[in-house]
Amino acid sequence: MIRISKKKAETLVSAYLITTFMLFAVRDSMSGVMRYAFSLVHLDFLWFVVDAFAMGATIIFFIQQFSRRNPLGIAICLSFVFSLVVSVFTTNDTIGGFFSSIKMFLPLLAGMSLSGTVLEERKWPNIILHVVFVASVIGLILNPYISYPWVGQTFNTLGVERQATRLWWVEGGIVRYGGLAGDSTMAGYFCAFLYMLLARQHRLLVNVVSWPIIYWALNTSTSKTATGVFFIAILLYLFQYFLGNNERRIFVMRKVARFSFLFILVPVVLIIFTAGMDLTEISPKLFSLQDRINNTWQEPYILMAEMFPWTIFTGCGMGCMCYPIYYTSYAQLYIPLDNFYLMTLLMMGPSTIFILIAQYKSAGMSRDTSKLAVIFLFNIYSITVQCYGPSFATMMFGYMFSDVFALRSRTELRLKPILQRFGSSDSLASFRPLGRPAE
């Protein structure tokens, strides 16, 4: 019988989890390429291999949290199971819808399982992230000049067809170039967020030279949200650069990350003060925001309240009013809810509070300034983007506040400041000062 030491087992698990993250990064950044290639060789099922890895990572996360007796982790695990059960009594009336709902949420839990890991500090993941970032930028820049074969192609999943390209809001329909991802929103996401994750590794001059190139790519995608977030990422980078001292950076970025949770309230504030107003009188470009305020941020809640009034206490269940509904008999009722936190609240109900608490705690304890910066950016980006598909955005969300799940038990959560001061190489691995990428 083969025996594996605890240290070796932990190394293998860590390698598996990091591999899962990298597979999602590569697959989703080049989803147009891969779907097209898989369809050519009639091996479309290979697309879902990455989701099988995410299932394994989710099982590991469950085991981690129950073995560590982490109260927040256990609460989130149980909330996920409860939300799946609730969905059976609302919109998940088919096997396809049920499994699609599970698939939708797996990347979030898989991202959380990376507690104690700083991906950009490890050599091979760092190289892959750089390659994915550069490929995303180049793929967008070349898109207007090269006719990618996957553009406009439809992909069939469980009997539902999806298209690689979309049209912009303005009258006449401007093509939203999707680059190698085949989706403009996701291509823009990779450019903006991977820049923020990797920027601190490079000198100021390298960053400054890259800015107009990245902007060129984002402008090609026509993703206004990603472009706006990129400009904020530049300001965050400069802000951290001129702070100088690493401990000062960590202290300030924790405050910045926690402050960003106020942005979660933006949709509520806009609905209260601007609902019913014609924002296009200010600028025609505000039509999409006006549509969200008056329609898509409100109507899914109204619809669920009318159909299943009791869901106000439970949420309407995993996958409810999100893309898994396409695989159910309720597909005609789908209304796109373009806000991550409103979508999560609709599905999970009051148990959403566990995710928010975990985020807030992690923002106050992480020593990874890149994660802290990404938390700030995500809370802005998610105001107008759902982020439950493609999957890498959901996985990045789980990863950015995963540090809190490295803790063991309620006692360690309470004594965290003392543990940070004296150190713990096990559950506080993510609090170490950042250095060069590890071998």
C-alpha positions in Angstrom: 0.0 0.0 0.0 1.4 3.4 -1.1 1.6 5.9 1.7 1.8 9.7 1.0 3.0 12.1 3.7 0.8 14.9 4.7 3.1 17.5 3.2 3.2 15.6 -0.1 -0.6 15.3 -0.1 -1.0 19.1 0.5 1.5 19.8 -2.4 -0.5 17.6 -4.7 -3.8 19.2 -3.7 -2.4 22.7 -4.1 -1.1 21.7 -7.6 -4.5 20.4 -8.6 -6.3 23.5 -7.4 -3.8 25.8 -9.2 -4.1 23.7 -12.4 -7.9 24.1 -12.2 -7.6 27.9 -12.1 -5.2 27.9 -15.0 -7.4 25.7 -17.1 -10.3 28.1 -16.6 -8.1 31.0 -17.5 -6.9 29.4 -20.7 -10.3 28.0 -21.7 -12.3 31.1 -21.2 -9.7 33.5 -22.6 -9.7 31.4 -25.8 -13.2 30.1 -25.7 -13.9 31.1 -29.3 -10.8 29.3 -30.5 -11.5 26.2 -28.4 -15.2 25.8 -29.2 -14.4 26.1 -32.9 -11.5 23.6 -32.7 -13.6 21.1 -30.7 -16.5 21.4 -33.1 -14.2 20.7 -36.1 -12.9 17.4 -34.6 -16.4 16.6 -33.2 -15.1 16.5 -29.6 -17.3 19.2 -28.1 -17.5 17.3 -24.8 -13.9 18.3 -24.1 -15.2 21.8 -23.3 -16.6 20.4 -20.1 -13.4 18.7 -18.9 -12.5 21.9 -17.0 -15.8 21.8 -15.2 -15.0 18.3 -14.0 -11.8 19.8 -12.5 -13.9 22.4 -10.8 -16.1 19.7 -9.3 -13.0 18.1 -7.7 -11.9 21.5 -6.4 -15.3 22.1 -4.9 -15.2 18.8 -3.1 -11.8 19.8 -1.8 -13.2 23.1 -0.6 -16.0 21.3 1.3 -13.4 19.0 3.0 -11.2 21.9 3.8 -13.9 24.0 5.5 -15.4 21.1 7.6 -12.0 19.8 8.6 -10.8 23.3 9.6 -14.2 24.0 11.3 -14.2 27.4 9.6 -17.7 28.8 10.4 -17.9 31.0 7.3 -16.7 28.3 5.0 -19.2 25.8 6.4 -22.1 28.3 6.2 -21.3 29.0 2.5 -21.1 25.2 1.7 -24.5 24.6 3.4 -26.0 27.7 1.7 -24.9 26.3 -1.7 -26.6 23.0 -1.0 -29.7 24.6 0.3 -29.9 26.9 -2.7 -29.7 23.9 -5.0 -32.6 22.3 -3.2 -34.7 25.5 -3.3 -34.1 25.7 -7.1 -35.9 22.4 -7.6 -39.1 24.0 -6.2 -38.8 27.1 -8.4 -37.4 27.1 -11.9 -35.1 24.1 -12.1 -37.7 21.6 -13.4 -35.3 19.7 -15.7 -32.1 17.7 -15.2 -30.3 20.0 -17.7 -31.3 23.1 -15.7 -30.3 21.5 -12.4 -26.8 20.4 -13.6 -26.2 23.7 -15.4 -27.0 25.5 -12.0 -24.3 23.3 -10.3 -21.9 24.0 -13.1 -22.5 27.7 -12.8 -21.6 27.9 -9.2 -18.6 25.5 -9.1 -16.0 28.1 -10.2 -16.9 30.3 -7.3 -16.2 27.5 -4.7 -13.2 26.3 -6.7 -11.8 29.9 -6.4 -12.4 29.9 -2.7 -10.5 26.6 -2.3 -7.2 28.5 -3.3 -7.0 29.9 0.3 -3.4 30.6 1.2 -2.3 30.8 -2.5 -0.8 33.8 -4.3 -0.9 32.6 -7.9 1.4 35.3 -9.4 4.1 34.3 -6.9 4.4 30.9 -8.4 6.6 30.5 -11.5 4.5 28.4 -13.9 1.1 29.9 -13.1 2.7 33.4 -13.4 3.9 32.5 -16.9 0.5 31.2 -18.0 -1.3 34.3 -16.7 1.1 36.5 -18.6 0.6 34.5 -21.8 -3.2 34.6 -21.4 -3.1 38.4 -20.8 -0.9 39.1 -23.8 -3.0 36.8 -26.1 -6.2 38.5 -25.0 -4.8 41.9 -25.8 -3.4 40.9 -29.2 -6.5 38.9 -30.1 -8.7 42.0 -29.6 -6.3 44.3 -31.5 -6.1 42.0 -34.5 -9.9 41.2 -34.6 -11.0 44.1 -36.9 -8.4 43.1 -39.4 -8.7 39.4 -39.4 -11.9 37.4 -40.0 -11.9 34.9 -37.1 -13.7 31.7 -38.2 -15.6 31.4 -34.9 -17.2 34.8 -35.2 -20.9 34.5 -35.6 -20.8 30.7 -35.1 -23.4 29.1 -32.9 -22.6 26.5 -30.3 -25.2 24.0 -29.1 -25.2 23.0 -25.5 -28.0 20.7 -24.2 -30.2 21.8 -27.1 -29.6 25.5 -26.6 -27.8 27.6 -29.2 -25.4 30.4 -28.3 -23.7 32.9 -30.5 -20.1 34.1 -30.3 -20.7 37.8 -31.1 -23.1 40.4 -29.9 -24.3 43.8 -30.9 -23.9 47.1 -28.9 -26.8 49.1 -27.6 -26.5 52.0 -30.1 -28.9 52.2 -33.0 -27.6 50.3 -36.0 -25.7 47.8 -33.9 -21.9 48.1 -33.6 -20.1 44.8 -33.7 -18.5 44.0 -30.3 -15.3 42.3 -31.2 -14.6 39.4 -28.9 -11.0 38.5 -29.8 -9.9 35.0 -29.0 -12.6 34.7 -26.3 -15.4 35.2 -28.9 -17.1 37.4 -26.3 -16.4 41.1 -26.0 -17.3 41.4 -22.3 -15.0 38.5 -21.3 -12.2 39.6 -23.5 -12.3 43.0 -21.9 -12.4 41.4 -18.5 -9.2 39.5 -19.1 -7.4 42.6 -20.3 -8.4 44.8 -17.3 -8.3 42.3 -14.5 -5.2 40.4 -15.4 -3.4 43.7 -15.9 -4.2 44.6 -12.3 -3.2 41.2 -11.0 0.2 41.3 -12.8 1.1 45.0 -12.9 3.1 45.1 -9.6 5.6 42.7 -11.0 6.8 45.1 -13.6 8.6 48.5 -13.5 6.8 51.7 -13.9 8.1 52.3 -17.5 6.8 48.8 -18.6 3.4 49.7 -17.2 3.3 53.1 -18.8 4.3 51.7 -22.2 1.6 49.0 -22.0 -1.3 51.4 -21.1 -2.1 52.7 -24.6 -1.8 49.1 -26.1 -4.2 47.7 -23.5 -6.6 50.7 -24.1 -6.5 50.0 -27.8 -7.6 46.4 -27.2 -10.4 47.5 -24.8 -11.6 50.2 -27.2 -11.8 47.5 -29.9 -14.0 45.4 -27.6 -16.3 48.4 -27.0 -16.7 47.2 -23.4 -17.2 50.5 -21.6 -17.3 48.9 -18.2 -14.0 47.1 -18.7 -12.4 50.3 -20.1 -13.6 52.4 -17.1 -12.2 49.7 -14.7 -8.9 49.7 -16.6 -8.5 53.5 -16.0 -9.2 52.9 -12.3 -6.6 50.1 -12.3 -4.0 52.6 -13.7 -4.8 55.0 -10.8 -4.6 52.2 -8.3 -1.3 51.1 -9.6 0.1 54.6 -9.4 -1.4 55.1 -6.0 0.4 52.0 -4.7 3.6 52.9 -6.5 3.9 56.2 -4.8 3.0 54.8 -1.4 6.4 53.1 -1.4 6.7 51.1 1.7 5.2 47.6 1.4 3.5 47.6 4.9 2.0 51.0 4.1 0.7 49.7 0.8 -1.0 46.7 2.6 -2.5 48.9 5.3 -3.9 51.4 2.8 -5.1 48.9 0.2 -7.1 47.0 2.9 -8.9 50.2 3.7 -9.5 50.8 -0.1 -10.8 47.3 -0.6 -13.2 47.6 2.3 -14.4 51.0 1.2 -15.3 49.5 -2.2 -18.2 47.5 -0.6 -20.2 50.8 -0.6 -20.5 50.4 -4.4 -22.8 47.4 -3.8 -25.4 50.0 -2.8 -25.2 51.9 -6.1 -28.1 50.1 -7.9 -30.4 50.7 -4.9 -29.5 54.4 -4.8 -30.0 54.8 -8.6 -33.3 53.0 -8.5 -34.5 55.2 -5.6 -33.4 58.5 -7.1 -33.5 58.0 -10.9 -36.1 55.4 -11.6 -38.5 56.6 -14.3 -36.2 59.4 -15.5 -35.1 59.6 -19.1 -31.3 59.5 -18.8 -30.9 59.6 -22.6 -31.7 63.3 -22.4 -28.3 63.6 -20.5 -26.5 61.3 -23.0 -27.7 58.6 -25.4 -24.9 56.4 -24.0 -26.9 56.1 -20.7 -29.6 54.1 -22.4 -28.2 50.8 -21.1 -27.9 52.1 -17.6 -31.5 53.5 -17.8 -32.7 50.0 -18.9 -31.0 48.4 -15.9 -32.5 50.9 -13.5 -36.0 50.8 -14.8 -36.2 47.1 -15.9 -33.5 44.5 -15.4 -32.5 45.3 -11.9 -36.1 45.2 -10.7 -38.2 42.9 -12.9 -36.6 39.5 -11.9 -37.4 40.3 -8.2 -41.0 41.3 -9.1 -41.5 38.2 -11.2 -40.2 35.9 -8.5 -42.3 37.6 -5.9 -45.4 37.0 -8.0 -44.6 33.4 -8.9 -43.0 32.2 -5.7 -43.7 34.7 -2.9 -42.0 32.5 -0.3 -38.6 33.0 -2.0 -38.2 36.3 -0.2 -37.1 34.2 2.7 -35.0 31.6 0.8 -34.0 33.1 -2.5 -35.3 31.5 -5.7 -32.5 29.0 -5.8 -29.3 28.4 -7.7 -29.5 29.2 -11.4 -32.9 31.0 -11.0 -33.1 33.9 -13.6 -29.6 33.2 -14.7 -28.4 31.3 -17.9 -29.3 27.8 -16.5 -33.0 28.8 -16.9 -32.5 28.4 -20.7 -32.5 24.7 -20.1 -35.9 24.7 -18.3 -39.5 25.3 -19.2 -39.2 28.8 -17.7 -36.8 29.9 -20.5 -39.3 32.4 -21.9 -39.3 34.3 -18.6 -35.6 35.0 -18.6 -34.7 38.6 -17.8 -30.9 39.5 -17.8 -30.0 40.8 -14.3 -26.8 42.7 -15.0 -25.4 43.0 -11.5 -23.4 40.3 -9.6 -24.6 41.0 -6.1 -28.3 41.5 -7.1 -28.1 38.2 -9.0 -26.5 36.4 -6.0 -29.1 37.9 -3.6 -32.0 36.8 -5.9 -30.7 33.2 -6.0 -29.4 32.8 -2.4 -31.6 35.1 -0.5 -30.5 36.1 3.1 -27.6 33.6 3.0 -25.8 36.0 0.7 -24.7 37.7 3.9 -22.2 34.9 4.5 -20.4 35.7 1.2 -20.4 39.4 2.0 -19.0 38.8 5.5 -16.3 36.5 4.1 -15.3 39.2 1.5 -15.2 41.9 4.1 -13.1 39.9 6.5 -10.7 38.8 3.8 -10.2 42.4 2.7 -9.1 43.2 6.2 -6.6 40.4 6.6 -5.0 39.7 3.1 -1.4 40.9 2.6 -1.7 40.4 -1.2 -2.1 44.0 -2.6 -3.1 42.6 -6.0 -6.0 40.7 -4.5 -7.0 43.8 -2.6 -6.9 45.9 -5.8 -8.9 43.3 -7.7 -11.6 43.3 -4.9 -11.9 47.1 -5.4 -12.2 46.8 -9.2 -14.6 43.9 -9.0 -17.0 45.8 -6.8 -17.1 48.5 -9.4 -17.2 46.2 -12.4 -20.0 44.1 -11.0 -22.4 47.1 -10.8 -23.4 46.5 -14.5 -22.1 43.0 -15.2 -23.5 39.7 -13.9 -20.2 37.8 -13.8 -21.7 34.3 -13.6 -20.6 33.5 -17.1 -18.1 32.9 -18.5 -16.8 31.0 -15.6 -13.4 32.6 -15.1 -14.9 35.8 -13.8 -16.8 33.8 -11.1 -13.7 31.9 -10.2 -11.6 35.1 -9.9 -14.3 36.4 -7.5 -13.9 33.3 -5.3 -10.1 33.6 -5.4 -9.8 37.3 -4.6 -11.3 36.7 -1.1 -10.2 33.2 -0.5 -7.7 34.1 2.3 -10.4 34.0 5.0 -11.0 30.3 4.2 -7.4 29.4 5.3 -8.4 30.0 8.9 -9.3 27.3 11.2 -12.3 27.7 13.5 -14.0 30.6 15.2 -11.2 31.1 17.6 -8.6 31.7 14.9 -10.9 34.2 13.2 -11.1 36.1 16.5 -7.4 35.9 17.2 -6.3 36.7 13.6 -4.4 40.0 14.5 -2.3 38.1 17.1 -1.7 35.2 14.7 -0.6 37.6 12.0 1.9 39.2 14.4 3.6 36.0 15.5 3.1 34.1 12.2 1.7 30.7 11.3 3.1 28.8 8.3 0.0 26.7 7.9 -3.3 28.5 7.9 -1.8 32.0 7.5 0.3 31.2 4.5 -1.4 33.9 2.5 -0.3 36.6 4.9 3.4 36.4 4.2 5.1 39.4 2.6 5.1 39.2 -1.2 8.3 38.5 -3.1 9.5 37.0 -6.3 7.5 34.3 -8.0 8.2 30.9 -6.3 9.8 28.1 -8.2 
